[in-house]
Amino acid sequence: MSLPAKLAPILPFFKKHERFRVGDMPPILTDNAKITLGRNLLKAGVLRVSDQPAPAISSSRSSGPAAPEPSWLQPGIPGTTPNG
């Protein structure tokens, strides 16, 4: 399975967290993007649904409500734009 290069910053998250909630994915993704990515990874067999609860993962920034823009990346987070 391949992912867009702009999603490379979230790959360490998957390595670090064996179990997680989709909403706990890094905040550079919009809420809608987290759901879409989680669904696609599940369909591809990269992720599976666990029968164990996910541990609490703290984030330094909440993604807030889903952004209306078509980008998978949250606007205004350094390192998520071509000039950032």
C-alpha positions as CSV (number, residue, x, y, z in Angstrom):
1,M,0.0,0.0,0.0
2,S,1.3,3.4,-0.8
3,L,0.5,6.7,0.9
4,P,0.9,10.3,-0.3
5,A,4.3,11.8,0.7
6,K,2.5,14.5,2.7
7,L,1.4,11.8,5.1
8,A,5.0,10.8,6.0
9,P,5.0,12.8,9.2
10,I,2.3,10.5,10.7
11,L,4.0,7.2,10.0
12,P,6.0,7.3,13.3
13,F,2.7,7.5,15.1
14,F,1.7,4.1,13.8
15,K,5.1,2.6,14.8
16,K,4.9,4.1,18.3
17,H,1.3,3.2,19.1
18,E,0.2,-0.5,18.8
19,R,-3.4,0.4,19.7
20,F,-5.0,3.8,19.2
21,R,-8.3,5.4,18.5
22,V,-8.7,6.9,15.0
23,G,-9.3,10.3,16.6
24,D,-5.9,10.1,18.3
25,M,-4.0,10.2,15.0
26,P,-1.7,13.2,14.7
27,P,-3.5,16.6,14.6
28,I,-2.0,17.5,11.2
29,L,-5.0,15.5,9.8
30,T,-8.5,16.8,9.8
31,D,-11.1,14.6,11.6
32,N,-12.5,13.6,8.2
33,A,-9.1,12.6,7.0
34,K,-8.4,10.5,10.1
35,I,-11.6,8.6,9.4
36,T,-10.9,8.1,5.7
37,L,-7.3,7.0,6.4
38,G,-8.3,4.7,9.2
39,R,-11.0,3.1,7.0
40,N,-8.6,2.7,4.0
41,L,-5.9,1.1,6.3
42,L,-8.5,-1.2,7.7
43,K,-9.7,-2.3,4.3
44,A,-6.1,-2.8,3.1
45,G,-5.4,-5.0,6.1
46,V,-2.8,-2.7,7.5
47,L,-4.9,-2.1,10.6
48,R,-7.4,-4.3,12.4
49,V,-10.0,-3.6,15.1
50,S,-8.8,-4.6,18.5
51,D,-10.9,-6.2,21.2
52,Q,-8.8,-4.4,23.8
53,P,-9.3,-0.7,24.7
54,A,-6.9,1.7,23.3
55,P,-4.8,3.6,25.9
56,A,-5.3,7.3,26.3
57,I,-2.9,9.2,24.0
58,S,-2.4,12.9,24.8
59,S,-2.0,15.4,22.0
60,S,-0.5,18.8,22.3
61,R,-3.1,20.2,20.0
62,S,-6.7,19.1,19.3
63,S,-7.7,19.0,15.7
64,G,-11.1,20.6,16.5
65,P,-14.0,20.3,14.2
66,A,-13.4,18.9,10.7
67,A,-12.0,21.5,8.3
68,P,-14.3,22.3,5.3
69,E,-11.3,22.5,3.0
70,P,-10.4,19.5,0.8
71,S,-6.9,19.2,2.1
72,W,-6.0,16.2,4.3
73,L,-3.7,18.5,6.3
74,Q,-4.8,20.9,8.9
75,P,-4.1,24.5,7.9
76,G,-1.6,26.6,9.9
77,I,0.4,23.7,11.4
78,P,4.2,24.3,10.7
79,G,5.6,21.7,8.3
80,T,2.3,20.8,6.7
81,T,2.5,23.2,3.8
82,P,5.0,23.4,0.9
83,N,6.5,26.6,2.4
84,G,6.1,25.5,6.0
